[in-house]
Amino acid sequence: MSTSGALTAFALEAGREQAQAKVIALFLAEPAKGVEQFRALFDRYRKDPEHRTDLNTANEKELLGSFAHWVYSLKTMYLARQSALQRRHLVTFAAPNGLLELYQDIILWPGFFSQDRLVLENILDGFAVVISMTPIEHVRTRLRPGAPRVWAHIWKNKFQYPLWGSRSEDGLVDGAEPGPDASSATVMLLQAYQGLYESVEEFAPVSTFIPQTVLYIWSRYDGHTSDFLMLDHVLNHVSRSLLFRSESSDALLREAIVDTNIGLDAFFNRLDSEIQFAHKLSEANLLDTYIGLLMLIDAKTFDLMPYLSKYQVVHHVLMALMDDRLLVKWPSLIQTWLRVFPVLRIAAQYFITNGTIVISGEDTIAFMSVSLTALVAEKRVSELNRQGIEECLSVNMQDYYRIAKIAGARTHWWPTLSKLRKAKRIEPNHQSLFDLWVGFGAVLGLDANRERQRHEEEERTRCSWRECPHRGNAVQDKPTTKKCTGCAETRYCSRECQLRDWKEGGHKARCKRIKNS
């Protein structure tokens, strides 16, 4: 670059900094006047949106008259000068016809989504930051009434602009600090709006199109949830809402998944793969979020059971929840069990009505067995969760009869009965659980003495690793086949199965607990 060129570039940069400083200074000194001038700029801009200032070549005077420059300057003020923004500034921003309402008006402008991507994202980002900074009682009053209009407009125009961008697209790869691979101004604004509802212990309803936007973005994104900045947070809000608003399942699935041509196949395929990935990484919080999405099965106009069956979604959920490694790391995951029991009941009823197996009897009874064992063995189970799980086990036990008879009930009934007997002698309050399990055995037509003898015989010839390729087939007693020397309760057909159960199956933690019981 020539000397004159360098001087010109330096002068332009200095002009940009001075123009930005003047915008920020105005808002800090006279916030009401700053908002008034910003609105005047917007009114002039939307009358002639084709007249756009080139921010790279504009001088200071031109920048001060540029709507795009003000948008960028305000975002800089929120992020870099946040400590200078006092309560009086933020209350002024939330006043009638203040900055919060101006941002709403900008987004609702029909020409908003035809703007340059950078301008559009600076507006969405800036709006989200102002919401998060302003006292919640002021924001709630100003924004909640208009939320349905704002998000319906964003939802209507979701195909008109990029809903997220990668770090490479933002030029952040070279020398960038490690972090999420994707980010989204829309997701940041979603989180800010969800906070308005959470502040009064509510969830954003489907009438706002906030849940649809979240589910659509999550379903369209082809990376892992954990690779997308804040996507897990906004998805968790939707997941938890389904526990209290299951009636919204139909609208949510139809508008976010079916009508957008994502399709139920792709949705449940993604859900299953993300459940397995979260299990692999021992991400209990994400597992809890995904399990909450299973409440979508309450939908009345969609038969979701074939998709759960096709992708083995419930099977992979149960495999994760029965993994002792996760329970050791995340004791609170036990609370998630309460979400799963209704799914198992619905699956059992579906089998009774339609004859389609959504989840195998072996998985169902194995999970019930683990639940009972945890209740009598785990001190970390709170009394509230203990009562809730016991109630879930008690309700509609007859429903499990037919699905349990398919396969696997006998595999787990006797070992659990044996553990409950020991626990019953230790803590009398486990009597009800013991009686419940004995009664379930009666429903299944099982005799305790015969099952003990059969189990002891089968345990000598069957592999304990649940993913063993020979699972369910008797194996020859070879020199390399032996019981676990720690607990003496498991037996393996090969050294490979023993190592895999120790490392991947959670037997390391389970073995320790058995020895200490």
DOKETOR-233551 format. One line per field, with one value per residue (C-alpha): x, y, z; residue number from 1; residue in one letter. Coordinates in Angstrom, 3 decimals. Example, Ala and Ser with C-alpha at 12.3 -4.5 7.8 and 13.67 -1.06 7.14 Angstrom:
<rs>
xx = [12.300,13.670]
yy = [-4.500,-1.060]
zz = [7.800,7.140]
resi = [1,2]
resn = [A,S]
</rs>
This chain:
<rs>
xx = [0.000,1.294,1.901,-1.150,-3.244,-2.100,-2.915,-6.373,-7.046,-5.821,-8.075,-11.106,-10.471,-10.076,-13.317,-15.147,-13.866,-14.839,-18.310,-18.820,-17.623,-20.100,-23.044,-22.106,-21.491,-24.943,-26.663,-24.689,-25.333,-28.914,-30.417,-33.873,-32.410,-30.248,-33.278,-35.165,-32.380,-31.979,-35.695,-35.494,-32.615,-34.628,-37.692,-35.556,-33.801,-36.947,-38.332,-35.256,-33.623,-31.741,-29.669,-26.999,-23.793,-20.572,-19.149,-15.670,-15.335,-17.687,-16.333,-17.361,-20.295,-21.695,-21.333,-23.246,-26.128,-25.934,-28.518,-26.184,-23.385,-25.659,-26.769,-23.151,-22.180,-25.016,-24.055,-20.490,-21.784,-23.770,-20.791,-17.776,-19.284,-21.749,-20.375,-21.176,-24.841,-26.604,-30.130,-31.392,-30.172,-31.806,-35.095,-35.163,-34.543,-37.563,-39.878,-42.777,-41.363,-37.932,-35.147,-36.877,-39.956,-37.776,-36.007,-39.408,-40.506,-37.312,-37.783,-41.468,-40.603,-41.457,-38.071,-36.052,-35.055,-33.798,-31.017,-27.353,-26.663,-24.298,-26.878,-29.584,-27.477,-26.262,-29.887,-30.909,-27.768,-28.102,-31.752,-30.894,-28.167,-30.419,-33.097,-30.609,-29.207,-32.466,-34.317,-36.632,-39.764,-39.447,-38.647,-41.499,-44.101,-42.722,-42.056,-44.384,-47.487,-45.675,-43.807,-46.309,-46.107,-42.298,-41.704,-44.491,-42.742,-39.350,-40.917,-42.597,-39.260,-37.054,-36.120,-35.077,-31.919,-29.241,-30.494,-26.950,-23.383,-20.183,-17.043,-15.322,-18.000,-17.431,-13.700,-12.927,-11.028,-7.445,-6.165,-9.632,-10.080,-11.659,-15.419,-18.678,-18.575,-21.798,-23.564,-26.776,-28.145,-31.601,-30.798,-29.469,-32.734,-34.697,-32.899,-33.593,-37.318,-37.515,-36.057,-39.098,-41.323,-38.991,-38.827,-42.449,-42.060,-43.761,-42.779,-43.074,-46.287,-46.618,-48.727,-45.482,-43.749,-40.733,-40.875,-41.335,-38.307,-36.131,-37.174,-36.781,-33.246,-32.210,-33.655,-32.023,-28.578,-26.405,-23.843,-24.034,-26.105,-23.080,-21.257,-23.845,-23.579,-26.587,-28.670,-28.800,-30.265,-33.120,-33.885,-34.049,-36.714,-38.877,-38.185,-39.267,-42.370,-43.649,-43.985,-46.643,-48.004,-48.168,-51.270,-48.960,-47.240,-49.448,-48.946,-45.241,-44.629,-46.862,-45.502,-41.820,-41.207,-43.885,-44.913,-41.266,-40.457,-37.934,-40.114,-40.627,-38.093,-35.285,-36.374,-36.341,-33.175,-31.466,-32.947,-31.667,-28.163,-27.931,-29.083,-26.322,-23.757,-24.757,-24.494,-21.040,-19.884,-21.732,-23.663,-26.503,-28.033,-28.399,-29.824,-32.421,-33.329,-33.683,-35.754,-38.085,-38.678,-40.134,-43.218,-44.084,-45.613,-48.706,-49.520,-52.970,-52.711,-49.363,-48.511,-44.930,-44.467,-43.241,-40.454,-39.465,-39.393,-37.506,-34.675,-34.711,-34.951,-36.315,-33.802,-30.912,-32.489,-32.704,-29.149,-27.981,-30.101,-28.913,-25.253,-23.699,-20.975,-23.532,-25.305,-22.025,-21.128,-24.647,-26.735,-29.490,-30.071,-32.227,-34.856,-35.026,-36.369,-39.684,-39.987,-39.350,-41.994,-44.913,-43.193,-42.889,-46.553,-47.639,-45.380,-46.866,-50.413,-49.472,-48.229,-51.426,-53.544,-51.478,-49.132,-46.070,-43.090,-41.684,-39.359,-38.438,-39.669,-36.075,-35.246,-38.446,-37.940,-34.214,-34.982,-37.586,-35.068,-32.388,-34.913,-35.882,-32.285,-31.364,-34.230,-33.025,-29.297,-28.733,-28.690,-28.608,-32.210,-34.312,-37.509,-39.551,-37.950,-38.211,-41.955,-42.366,-40.519,-42.353,-45.652,-44.633,-43.710,-47.039,-49.263,-50.590,-48.208,-50.650,-49.835,-46.306,-47.501,-47.829,-44.797,-42.718,-43.694,-42.158,-38.631,-36.442,-38.676,-37.327,-33.754,-34.109,-36.913,-35.089,-31.789,-33.797,-36.006,-32.862,-31.503,-34.861,-34.936,-31.573,-32.651,-35.928,-33.996,-31.965,-34.691,-38.302,-39.664,-38.675,-41.461,-43.804,-41.238,-40.618,-44.356,-44.691,-41.955,-43.285,-46.710,-45.218,-43.623,-47.027,-48.486,-45.696,-46.318,-42.866,-42.019,-39.175,-37.552,-37.692,-36.390,-33.496,-32.456,-32.911,-31.017,-28.099,-27.873,-28.086,-25.600,-22.981,-23.368,-24.388,-22.396,-23.199,-22.124,-25.392,-23.858,-22.237,-22.747,-23.779,-26.198,-28.979,-27.097,-25.403,-21.609,-19.122,-17.191,-13.649,-10.518,-10.758,-14.383,-14.726,-16.731,-15.812,-13.523,-14.802,-18.542,-18.849,-22.187,-21.184,-19.724,-18.256,-17.797,-14.521,-11.928,-13.080,-16.646,-15.373,-13.212,-15.993,-18.477,-15.896,-15.072,-18.292,-21.045,-20.495,-19.624,-16.665,-19.015,-21.645,-19.057,-17.809,-21.346,-22.142,-18.979,-19.792,-23.454]
yy = [0.000,3.469,6.131,8.084,4.915,4.112,7.637,7.402,4.075,5.500,8.541,6.390,4.167,7.212,8.608,5.352,5.347,8.988,8.446,5.387,7.260,10.094,7.684,5.947,9.246,10.500,7.392,7.522,11.241,11.515,8.047,9.374,11.706,8.879,6.632,9.466,10.059,6.320,6.036,9.012,7.324,4.116,5.971,7.640,4.383,2.302,4.935,4.519,1.175,1.056,4.059,2.378,3.911,2.039,1.775,1.019,4.294,6.674,9.652,10.573,12.745,10.058,7.431,9.538,9.563,5.816,3.505,0.502,2.331,3.183,-0.453,-1.581,1.203,0.329,-3.342,-2.269,-0.085,-2.954,-5.289,-3.033,-0.264,-2.322,-1.068,2.514,1.688,2.526,1.690,5.064,4.207,0.783,2.013,4.680,2.005,0.074,3.099,3.509,4.185,3.357,1.215,-2.118,-1.088,0.339,-3.001,-4.684,-2.188,-2.774,-6.554,-6.228,-3.952,-5.927,-5.098,-6.262,-9.672,-8.242,-6.344,-7.249,-10.215,-8.252,-5.512,-8.073,-10.055,-6.923,-5.941,-9.382,-9.653,-6.114,-6.634,-9.840,-8.100,-5.157,-7.578,-9.474,-6.261,-4.467,-5.132,-8.025,-6.371,-3.572,-5.899,-8.274,-5.524,-4.086,-7.268,-10.080,-8.611,-8.269,-11.589,-13.502,-10.859,-10.651,-14.393,-15.105,-12.634,-14.277,-17.712,-16.609,-15.385,-18.255,-19.209,-15.637,-15.385,-17.655,-18.906,-19.641,-19.275,-21.237,-19.838,-20.171,-18.025,-15.361,-15.432,-16.729,-19.897,-18.641,-18.020,-18.305,-19.616,-23.075,-22.893,-23.889,-24.433,-22.519,-19.519,-17.683,-14.247,-15.810,-18.351,-15.581,-13.692,-16.895,-17.372,-13.772,-14.139,-17.502,-15.752,-13.439,-16.462,-18.304,-15.233,-15.915,-19.715,-20.101,-21.462,-19.749,-21.138,-22.376,-19.298,-17.285,-19.563,-19.597,-23.405,-24.029,-21.876,-23.717,-27.178,-26.230,-24.885,-27.930,-30.322,-28.539,-28.192,-31.096,-30.926,-31.957,-29.817,-29.190,-27.644,-24.865,-21.952,-21.869,-24.280,-26.721,-24.012,-23.015,-26.661,-27.512,-24.816,-26.485,-29.939,-28.960,-27.222,-30.515,-31.911,-29.296,-28.623,-31.982,-30.759,-28.555,-31.606,-31.744,-28.102,-28.259,-31.348,-30.217,-26.674,-27.236,-30.686,-31.870,-28.667,-27.571,-30.814,-31.914,-34.950,-37.231,-39.745,-37.192,-35.782,-39.104,-40.215,-37.068,-37.471,-41.033,-40.177,-37.261,-39.481,-41.950,-39.160,-37.623,-41.066,-41.558,-38.210,-38.765,-35.515,-36.036,-32.577,-33.146,-36.618,-35.077,-32.588,-35.279,-37.511,-34.573,-34.414,-37.921,-36.280,-35.409,-38.906,-37.332,-35.993,-37.129,-36.595,-38.340,-41.978,-41.663,-45.195,-46.654,-44.043,-44.800,-48.472,-47.982,-45.965,-47.780,-44.420,-45.764,-48.615,-46.164,-43.980,-46.952,-48.024,-44.569,-44.426,-47.864,-46.919,-46.822,-44.490,-41.763,-42.318,-41.994,-38.808,-37.337,-38.567,-36.121,-38.199,-40.460,-37.699,-38.275,-41.782,-40.221,-38.962,-42.377,-44.435,-42.731,-43.482,-47.160,-47.300,-45.731,-48.143,-51.108,-49.951,-49.436,-53.011,-54.305,-52.319,-52.608,-55.532,-53.431,-53.699,-50.238,-51.370,-54.956,-56.649,-57.276,-53.568,-52.681,-55.121,-54.410,-50.737,-51.510,-53.790,-51.093,-48.590,-50.846,-51.703,-48.017,-47.217,-49.707,-49.185,-45.521,-43.038,-40.201,-40.870,-38.173,-39.163,-37.236,-39.122,-42.370,-41.921,-40.821,-43.812,-46.229,-44.739,-45.060,-48.694,-49.321,-47.721,-49.977,-52.846,-55.092,-53.182,-54.539,-58.132,-58.782,-56.766,-58.353,-61.842,-61.133,-61.538,-60.878,-60.583,-63.761,-62.571,-59.754,-60.736,-63.146,-61.155,-58.069,-60.035,-61.337,-57.799,-56.571,-59.363,-58.254,-54.631,-55.519,-56.973,-53.771,-51.156,-52.071,-49.209,-51.194,-53.694,-52.032,-52.315,-55.939,-56.717,-54.894,-56.962,-60.238,-59.341,-58.603,-62.048,-63.544,-61.685,-63.151,-66.619,-66.909,-69.001,-67.713,-71.086,-72.290,-68.952,-69.028,-72.491,-71.590,-68.322,-69.986,-72.592,-70.047,-67.700,-70.427,-70.555,-67.081,-63.910,-60.883,-58.221,-56.859,-56.120,-59.550,-60.873,-64.210,-62.605,-65.021,-68.121,-70.560,-70.496,-73.197,-73.027,-72.361,-71.630,-67.965,-67.762,-66.788,-64.854,-61.355,-61.807,-58.589,-59.217,-62.874,-62.001,-61.698,-64.170,-63.615,-65.712,-63.995,-61.631,-59.072,-59.045,-58.718,-55.716,-54.037,-54.453,-53.041,-50.026,-49.377,-51.163,-49.517,-52.758,-51.041,-48.793,-51.518,-54.023,-51.582,-50.916,-54.653,-55.303,-52.431,-53.354]
zz = [0.000,-0.917,1.715,0.566,0.617,4.142,5.293,3.730,5.439,8.739,8.362,7.549,10.570,12.793,11.397,12.161,15.728,16.251,14.796,16.983,20.072,19.388,19.076,22.328,24.122,23.111,24.508,27.741,28.291,27.015,26.460,25.560,22.911,21.590,21.146,19.449,16.910,16.302,15.537,13.172,11.332,11.043,9.729,7.075,6.227,5.698,3.318,1.133,2.027,-1.277,-0.223,1.879,3.171,2.415,5.923,4.567,2.661,4.503,6.406,9.934,8.877,6.572,9.295,11.794,9.305,8.645,10.210,9.827,11.640,14.551,14.780,15.023,17.446,19.818,19.861,20.665,23.481,25.013,24.954,25.503,27.651,29.671,32.990,31.930,31.386,34.634,35.690,34.405,30.920,30.920,32.344,29.631,27.002,28.358,28.478,26.020,22.537,23.945,22.567,23.254,21.298,18.537,18.103,17.871,15.210,13.228,13.225,12.280,9.345,6.157,4.643,7.641,6.305,3.017,4.802,4.744,6.968,9.205,9.839,10.494,12.972,14.766,15.334,16.636,18.771,20.090,20.950,22.849,24.866,25.801,26.993,29.154,30.693,31.461,34.762,34.017,35.405,32.818,29.936,30.687,30.576,27.361,25.345,26.425,24.721,21.395,21.494,19.310,16.534,16.636,16.527,14.060,11.736,12.287,11.782,8.556,7.184,8.419,4.863,4.004,6.112,7.662,11.019,12.133,10.966,11.474,13.017,9.646,7.995,10.627,9.999,13.469,12.630,12.348,15.844,17.345,20.841,21.092,21.255,19.575,15.830,15.230,16.681,15.967,16.735,16.448,19.169,21.424,20.982,21.594,24.886,25.899,25.194,26.956,29.999,30.063,30.626,32.974,35.224,36.190,36.078,32.718,29.322,25.953,24.392,20.820,20.081,20.165,17.611,19.940,20.500,16.769,15.924,18.455,17.309,13.652,14.139,16.177,13.595,10.654,12.228,11.102,13.915,17.539,19.869,22.078,19.090,18.749,21.168,23.552,21.443,24.364,26.613,24.311,23.491,27.199,27.669,25.015,26.436,29.955,28.645,27.217,30.729,31.420,27.935,26.223,24.390,22.313,20.804,17.712,16.744,17.496,15.370,12.524,12.221,13.063,11.576,9.145,7.353,6.967,5.123,7.739,8.313,11.287,9.969,9.982,13.341,15.195,13.443,14.723,18.199,18.427,17.218,19.663,22.546,21.741,21.407,24.747,26.348,24.873,26.310,29.618,29.069,31.528,31.026,27.296,27.907,30.185,27.437,24.775,27.056,27.628,23.869,24.071,25.586,21.984,21.856,23.418,19.948,18.868,15.105,14.587,15.274,16.503,17.814,14.495,14.479,18.075,17.136,13.863,15.423,18.810,20.549,23.839,23.845,23.663,26.354,28.707,27.934,28.984,32.130,33.227,32.785,36.258,35.023,34.386,37.689,39.566,37.702,37.611,40.578,39.620,36.471,38.644,38.505,34.758,35.337,36.287,32.700,31.209,33.000,31.184,27.871,28.810,29.797,26.509,24.618,26.499,25.747,22.101,21.919,23.499,21.021,17.830,18.392,17.510,19.847,20.521,23.295,24.112,27.249,28.258,28.173,30.025,32.866,33.034,33.572,36.213,37.892,37.926,39.272,42.145,42.935,43.004,45.341,47.926,47.415,46.621,49.487,46.971,45.871,47.515,49.302,46.729,43.830,45.779,46.184,42.576,41.145,43.432,42.295,38.637,39.186,40.895,38.260,35.508,36.295,34.478,31.277,31.361,31.463,27.739,26.688,29.439,28.258,24.861,26.208,29.137,32.205,33.736,33.210,35.717,38.096,40.409,40.836,41.766,44.160,45.849,46.315,47.601,50.163,51.502,51.522,53.233,56.123,56.381,55.975,56.814,54.672,51.560,52.304,49.814,47.013,47.896,47.839,44.517,42.885,44.299,42.917,39.519,39.528,40.228,37.242,35.116,36.534,38.126,41.178,43.347,44.088,40.498,39.206,41.674,40.493,36.830,37.225,39.008,36.258,33.430,35.066,34.807,31.033,29.865,29.257,31.441,28.891,27.490,24.073,23.730,20.174,21.721,24.172,25.046,23.888,26.220,26.035,26.769,30.009,28.838,30.880,29.834,30.984,34.603,37.121,38.167,41.158,42.696,42.993,41.933,40.281,36.628,34.159,30.700,27.603,26.770,28.134,25.550,26.903,30.459,29.558,27.599,30.441,32.841,30.669,28.742,30.626,33.971,35.785,37.439,39.440,39.918,41.138,43.760,44.967,45.235,47.248,49.603,50.096]
resi = [1,2,3,4,5,6,7,8,9,10,11,12,13,14,15,16,17,18,19,20,21,22,23,24,25,26,27,28,29,30,31,32,33,34,35,36,37,38,39,40,41,42,43,44,45,46,47,48,49,50,51,52,53,54,55,56,57,58,59,60,61,62,63,64,65,66,67,68,69,70,71,72,73,74,75,76,77,78,79,80,81,82,83,84,85,86,87,88,89,90,91,92,93,94,95,96,97,98,99,100,101,102,103,104,105,106,107,108,109,110,111,112,113,114,115,116,117,118,119,120,121,122,123,124,125,126,127,128,129,130,131,132,133,134,135,136,137,138,139,140,141,142,143,144,145,146,147,148,149,150,151,152,153,154,155,156,157,158,159,160,161,162,163,164,165,166,167,168,169,170,171,172,173,174,175,176,177,178,179,180,181,182,183,184,185,186,187,188,189,190,191,192,193,194,195,196,197,198,199,200,201,202,203,204,205,206,207,208,209,210,211,212,213,214,215,216,217,218,219,220,221,222,223,224,225,226,227,228,229,230,231,232,233,234,235,236,237,238,239,240,241,242,243,244,245,246,247,248,249,250,251,252,253,254,255,256,257,258,259,260,261,262,263,264,265,266,267,268,269,270,271,272,273,274,275,276,277,278,279,280,281,282,283,284,285,286,287,288,289,290,291,292,293,294,295,296,297,298,299,300,301,302,303,304,305,306,307,308,309,310,311,312,313,314,315,316,317,318,319,320,321,322,323,324,325,326,327,328,329,330,331,332,333,334,335,336,337,338,339,340,341,342,343,344,345,346,347,348,349,350,351,352,353,354,355,356,357,358,359,360,361,362,363,364,365,366,367,368,369,370,371,372,373,374,375,376,377,378,379,380,381,382,383,384,385,386,387,388,389,390,391,392,393,394,395,396,397,398,399,400,401,402,403,404,405,406,407,408,409,410,411,412,413,414,415,416,417,418,419,420,421,422,423,424,425,426,427,428,429,430,431,432,433,434,435,436,437,438,439,440,441,442,443,444,445,446,447,448,449,450,451,452,453,454,455,456,457,458,459,460,461,462,463,464,465,466,467,468,469,470,471,472,473,474,475,476,477,478,479,480,481,482,483,484,485,486,487,488,489,490,491,492,493,494,495,496,497,498,499,500,501,502,503,504,505,506,507,508,509,510,511,512,513,514,515,516,517]
resn = [M,S,T,S,G,A,L,T,A,F,A,L,E,A,G,R,E,Q,A,Q,A,K,V,I,A,L,F,L,A,E,P,A,K,G,V,E,Q,F,R,A,L,F,D,R,Y,R,K,D,P,E,H,R,T,D,L,N,T,A,N,E,K,E,L,L,G,S,F,A,H,W,V,Y,S,L,K,T,M,Y,L,A,R,Q,S,A,L,Q,R,R,H,L,V,T,F,A,A,P,N,G,L,L,E,L,Y,Q,D,I,I,L,W,P,G,F,F,S,Q,D,R,L,V,L,E,N,I,L,D,G,F,A,V,V,I,S,M,T,P,I,E,H,V,R,T,R,L,R,P,G,A,P,R,V,W,A,H,I,W,K,N,K,F,Q,Y,P,L,W,G,S,R,S,E,D,G,L,V,D,G,A,E,P,G,P,D,A,S,S,A,T,V,M,L,L,Q,A,Y,Q,G,L,Y,E,S,V,E,E,F,A,P,V,S,T,F,I,P,Q,T,V,L,Y,I,W,S,R,Y,D,G,H,T,S,D,F,L,M,L,D,H,V,L,N,H,V,S,R,S,L,L,F,R,S,E,S,S,D,A,L,L,R,E,A,I,V,D,T,N,I,G,L,D,A,F,F,N,R,L,D,S,E,I,Q,F,A,H,K,L,S,E,A,N,L,L,D,T,Y,I,G,L,L,M,L,I,D,A,K,T,F,D,L,M,P,Y,L,S,K,Y,Q,V,V,H,H,V,L,M,A,L,M,D,D,R,L,L,V,K,W,P,S,L,I,Q,T,W,L,R,V,F,P,V,L,R,I,A,A,Q,Y,F,I,T,N,G,T,I,V,I,S,G,E,D,T,I,A,F,M,S,V,S,L,T,A,L,V,A,E,K,R,V,S,E,L,N,R,Q,G,I,E,E,C,L,S,V,N,M,Q,D,Y,Y,R,I,A,K,I,A,G,A,R,T,H,W,W,P,T,L,S,K,L,R,K,A,K,R,I,E,P,N,H,Q,S,L,F,D,L,W,V,G,F,G,A,V,L,G,L,D,A,N,R,E,R,Q,R,H,E,E,E,E,R,T,R,C,S,W,R,E,C,P,H,R,G,N,A,V,Q,D,K,P,T,T,K,K,C,T,G,C,A,E,T,R,Y,C,S,R,E,C,Q,L,R,D,W,K,E,G,G,H,K,A,R,C,K,R,I,K,N,S]
</rs>
